[in-house]
């Protein structure tokens, strides 16, 4: 069987990939709920959020908008818009709809995009209207903006699969102008977003790689997972840089455990895939990632297991125990794998010399990728 491309090559999921929500985890209150100067939103704003979400009909929702729009904060604006996305039609015909859209366009564009993407509305008519309307103000907002705003905009458009060349071209120009100042978290965010959005920019990735070498010692494992996944997915894996990151992250740290060992299993699967895709030669790093895989096996999603398996087989990891554990998982949860996952996992197990269990072999045999 010919080696298939790794499971994360087309999109991440990054665990869901994207899985953007597993890749980027907010460490504090979401931006739409942060009040300038500190503190929390007024109680009235939170209560209004609840009333907007509880509206059962388009007319009921838009009557609330009409009555309270002048007092809406950014959180209320986003909640009203995403609540409208629940209804197939009706909201955009109400007289107050244009006023809501105008307020959104005049608001903090980065926070609005970030929050709208976090609420996962993409396909509904109201959601499509939102993203179409946001392209121009977002592109205008990026030049000279705080880089956290640039990152939020890029993440939001990428995570919701919005094809918006204007937004990413503006972000590329802004990133290039200050790349020499960016920390690892920002470098990782850009690499991830451009790859996820399939916006090819080889020159930008070269600059990101150069800057990453300058701040390599500041990288966390979380940053490296997004960064390396972005480079590998963009088909620009940087073997030497990845090897340096692997060595750096595998150094003993807190309680003698390396940052790589403490990385969450889904992110470890993505990083492992990226390392293997770049053909790095750091066996100790793969050994540590195998420990992460083994210790979290019962909690892994199928895509995580497939990612680990492909990476270990590609890297020719000499660890029969981990392959046996993966094969046991495959047999136990054979019915959960998607067809493409069956193809990759069957190749990985057979390449490692591991036999397939009867249930998994039967599932793989029914896959159109493998049958015939």
C-alpha positions in Angstrom: 0.0 0.0 0.0 1.4 3.4 -0.9 1.9 5.8 2.0 -1.1 8.2 2.1 -0.7 11.9 2.9 -1.0 12.7 6.6 -4.5 13.1 8.0 -4.0 16.8 8.7 -2.7 17.9 5.4 -5.9 19.3 4.0 -7.2 20.9 7.2 -6.5 21.0 10.8 -8.6 20.6 13.3 -6.5 21.4 13.9 -8.8 19.7 15.9 -11.9 20.3 14.3 -9.2 21.4 13.5 -10.0 22.5 13.4 -10.0 22.5 15.0 -9.4 26.1 15.9 -11.2 26.0 19.1 -8.7 23.3 20.4 -5.8 25.3 19.1 -6.7 28.6 20.5 -8.0 28.6 24.0 -8.9 31.8 25.7 -7.1 32.3 29.0 -9.4 35.1 30.3 -12.7 36.7 29.6 -13.6 36.7 25.9 -12.8 40.1 24.3 -16.5 41.0 23.8 -16.9 40.9 27.6 -13.9 42.9 28.6 -14.5 46.4 29.7 -12.0 49.1 28.9 -10.1 50.0 32.1 -11.0 46.6 33.7 -14.1 45.3 35.4 -17.1 43.5 33.9 -20.0 44.5 31.8 -23.0 46.1 33.4 -25.7 43.7 34.6 -28.2 45.2 32.2 -26.0 44.1 29.2 -25.9 40.5 30.4 -29.6 40.4 31.0 -30.2 41.8 27.5 -28.0 39.0 26.1 -30.3 36.5 27.8 -33.5 38.1 26.3 -32.0 38.2 22.8 -31.0 34.5 23.0 -34.5 33.5 24.3 -36.4 35.1 21.5 -38.4 32.4 19.7 -39.4 34.3 16.6 -37.7 36.7 14.2 -40.2 39.4 15.0 -39.7 39.0 18.8 -35.9 39.3 18.3 -36.0 42.3 16.1 -38.5 44.1 18.4 -35.9 43.8 21.1 -33.2 45.2 18.7 -35.5 48.1 17.8 -36.1 49.0 21.4 -32.6 48.6 22.8 -30.1 49.0 19.9 -28.9 52.5 21.0 -27.7 50.9 24.3 -26.1 47.8 22.8 -22.5 47.1 23.7 -20.3 44.9 21.4 -21.5 41.8 23.2 -25.1 42.6 22.7 -24.5 43.4 19.0 -22.8 40.0 18.4 -25.4 38.1 20.4 -28.3 39.8 18.5 -26.7 39.0 15.2 -25.9 35.4 16.0 -29.4 34.9 17.4 -30.7 36.1 14.1 -28.7 33.3 12.5 -31.0 30.8 14.2 -33.9 31.8 12.0 -33.8 30.9 8.3 -35.5 34.1 7.3 -37.4 37.1 8.6 -34.8 39.1 10.5 -33.2 40.8 7.5 -36.6 42.1 6.3 -37.2 44.0 9.5 -36.6 47.8 9.5 -34.1 47.5 12.4 -31.9 45.0 10.5 -29.9 47.7 8.7 -29.4 49.6 11.9 -28.0 46.5 13.6 -25.6 45.9 10.7 -24.5 49.5 10.7 -23.7 49.3 14.4 -21.7 46.1 13.9 -19.7 47.7 11.1 -19.0 50.8 13.3 -18.0 48.6 16.3 -14.7 47.0 17.2 -14.3 44.9 14.1 -11.8 42.5 15.5 -13.8 41.7 18.6 -17.0 41.3 16.5 -15.3 38.9 14.1 -13.7 37.0 16.9 -16.9 36.6 18.8 -19.0 35.7 15.8 -16.5 33.0 14.8 -16.4 31.6 18.4 -20.2 31.2 18.2 -19.7 28.9 15.2 -22.4 30.4 12.9 -21.2 30.1 9.3 -23.8 28.8 6.8 -26.9 30.6 7.9 -28.0 33.5 5.6 -27.5 36.0 8.4 -24.0 34.7 9.0 -23.0 34.9 5.4 -24.3 38.5 5.3 -22.1 39.3 8.3 -18.9 37.9 6.8 -19.6 39.6 3.5 -20.2 42.9 5.2 -17.0 42.5 7.4 -14.5 42.1 4.6 -14.1 45.8 3.8 -14.0 47.1 7.3 -11.7 44.3 8.5 -9.3 45.0 5.6 -9.4 48.7 6.5 -8.9 48.1 10.2 -5.8 45.9 9.8 -3.2 48.5 8.7 -1.6 50.1 11.8 -3.9 48.1 14.2 -2.7 46.4 17.4 -1.4 43.1 16.4 -3.8 41.3 18.7 -6.6 42.7 16.6 -4.9 41.6 13.4 -4.6 38.1 14.9 -8.2 38.0 16.0 -9.4 39.0 12.5 -7.2 36.5 10.7 -8.3 33.7 13.1 -11.9 34.5 12.7 -11.9 34.5 8.9 -9.7 31.4 8.8 -11.7 29.4 11.4 -15.0 30.0 9.6 -13.4 29.1 6.2 -14.1 32.6 4.7 -12.2 33.0 1.4 -11.2 36.7 1.8 -8.0 37.5 -0.1 -8.3 41.2 0.7 -8.2 40.5 4.5 -5.2 38.2 4.3 -3.3 40.5 1.9 -3.8 43.3 4.3 -2.7 41.1 7.2 0.4 40.0 5.3 1.5 43.6 4.7 0.9 44.5 8.3 2.7 41.4 9.6 5.7 42.0 7.3 6.0 45.6 8.7 6.4 44.5 12.3 7.5 40.8 12.1 10.8 41.7 13.8 8.8 42.6 16.9 6.4 39.6 17.1 6.5 37.0 19.9 6.0 33.3 19.3 2.3 33.4 20.0 1.7 36.0 17.2 4.0 34.1 14.8 2.1 30.9 15.5 -1.3 32.6 15.0 -0.3 34.0 11.6 1.1 30.7 10.4 -2.0 28.8 11.5 -4.5 31.3 10.1 -2.9 31.6 6.6 -2.6 27.9 6.3 -6.1 27.3 7.4 -7.4 29.9 5.0 -5.2 28.3 2.2 -3.8 31.8 1.5 -0.4 31.0 -0.1 2.3 33.5 0.8 5.7 32.0 0.7 7.5 35.2 1.3 5.6 35.8 4.6 6.4 32.3 5.8 10.1 32.9 5.2 9.9 36.0 7.4 8.0 34.1 10.0 10.7 31.3 10.0 13.5 33.8 10.3 11.9 35.6 13.2 11.1 32.3 14.9 14.7 31.4 14.9 15.4 34.6 16.8 12.9 33.9 19.6 13.0 30.1 19.5 13.8 29.9 23.3 10.5 31.7 24.0 8.3 29.2 22.2 5.9 27.2 24.3 4.7 23.8 23.1 1.2 25.3 22.5 2.8 28.0 20.2 4.9 25.3 18.4 1.9 23.2 17.7 0.0 25.9 15.9 3.2 27.3 14.2 4.4 23.9 12.9 1.0 22.8 11.8 0.7 26.0 9.8 4.0 25.6 8.1 3.4 21.9 7.3 -0.1 22.5 6.1 1.1 25.3 3.9 3.6 22.8 2.4 6.5 24.8 3.7 7.9 22.6 6.5 11.1 23.9 7.8 13.1 20.8 8.9 16.0 22.6 10.7 13.7 25.0 12.6 11.3 22.2 13.6 14.2 20.1 14.8 15.5 23.0 17.0 11.9 23.5 18.3 11.7 19.8 19.1 14.9 19.8 21.0 14.0 22.9 22.9 10.6 21.6 23.9 11.8 18.2 25.0 14.1 19.6 27.7 13.2 18.7 31.2 11.1 21.4 32.9 8.5 21.5 35.7 8.7 18.3 37.8 11.2 17.0 35.4 8.6 16.8 32.6 9.3 18.5 29.3 6.9 21.1 27.8 6.4 18.5 25.0 5.3 15.9 27.6 2.8 18.3 29.2 1.2 19.3 25.9 -2.5 18.3 25.5 -3.0 15.2 23.4 -4.9 16.8 20.5 -2.2 19.5 20.1 0.5 16.8 20.5 -1.1 14.9 17.6 -1.0 17.9 15.4 2.6 18.7 16.4 3.6 15.1 15.9 2.1 15.2 12.4 3.9 18.4 11.5 7.3 17.0 12.8 6.8 13.9 10.7 5.7 15.8 7.6 9.0 17.8 7.9 11.0 14.6 8.3 12.8 15.8 11.4 15.4 13.5 12.9 14.8 13.9 16.6 13.8 10.4 17.9 13.7 11.6 21.5 10.9 14.0 20.6 8.8 11.3 18.9 9.4 9.0 21.9 8.0 11.7 24.2 5.0 12.2 21.9 4.5 8.5 22.0 4.2 8.8 25.8 1.6 11.5 25.4 -0.3 9.3 23.0 -0.2 6.2 25.3 -1.2 8.0 28.4 -4.2 9.6 26.8 -5.3 6.8 24.5 -8.8 6.3 26.1 -9.6 10.0 25.7 -8.4 10.5 22.1 -10.6 11.2 19.1 -10.2 9.1 16.1 -8.5 11.9 14.2 -5.9 12.3 17.0 -5.1 8.5 16.9 -4.8 8.6 13.1 -2.5 11.6 13.3 -0.2 10.0 15.8 -0.2 6.7 13.9 0.7 8.3 10.6 3.4 10.4 12.2 5.0 7.4 14.1 4.9 5.2 11.0 6.4 8.0 8.8 9.1 8.7 11.3 9.8 4.9 11.6 9.3 5.0 15.4 10.7 1.8 16.9 8.0 1.3 19.6 5.8 -1.8 19.1 3.9 -1.0 22.3 2.4 2.2 21.0 1.5 0.7 17.7 -0.2 -2.2 19.5 -2.1 0.2 21.7 -3.2 2.1 18.6 -4.3 -1.2 16.9 -6.3 -2.1 20.0 -8.0 1.3 19.9 -8.7 0.8 16.2 -10.3 -2.6 16.8 -12.4 -1.3 19.7 -13.7 1.8 17.9 -13.6 0.5 14.3 -17.0 1.9 13.5 -16.1 5.5 14.4 -13.5 6.1 11.8 -14.2 8.0 8.6 -13.2 6.4 5.3 -10.1 8.5 4.8 -9.0 7.8 8.4 -9.3 4.1 7.8 -7.0 4.4 4.8 -4.3 6.3 6.7 -4.5 4.1 9.9 -4.5 0.8 7.9 -1.3 2.0 6.1 0.3 3.1 9.4 -0.4 -0.1 11.2 0.7 -2.4 8.4 3.8 -0.3 7.8 4.8 -0.9 11.4 4.3 -4.6 11.1 1.2 -4.6 13.3 -1.7 -6.9 12.3 -5.2 -5.5 11.9 -8.0 -6.8 14.2 -11.0 -8.4 12.5 -13.4 -5.5 13.2 -11.0 -2.9 12.0 -10.0 -5.0 9.0 -13.7 -5.4 8.0 -14.3 -1.7 8.3 -11.3 -0.9 6.3 -12.3 -3.5 3.7 -15.6 -1.6 3.2 -13.9 1.7 2.7 -14.0 2.9 -1.0 -10.4 4.1 -0.4 -9.2 0.6 0.2 -11.6 -1.8 -1.5 -11.1 -2.8 -5.1 
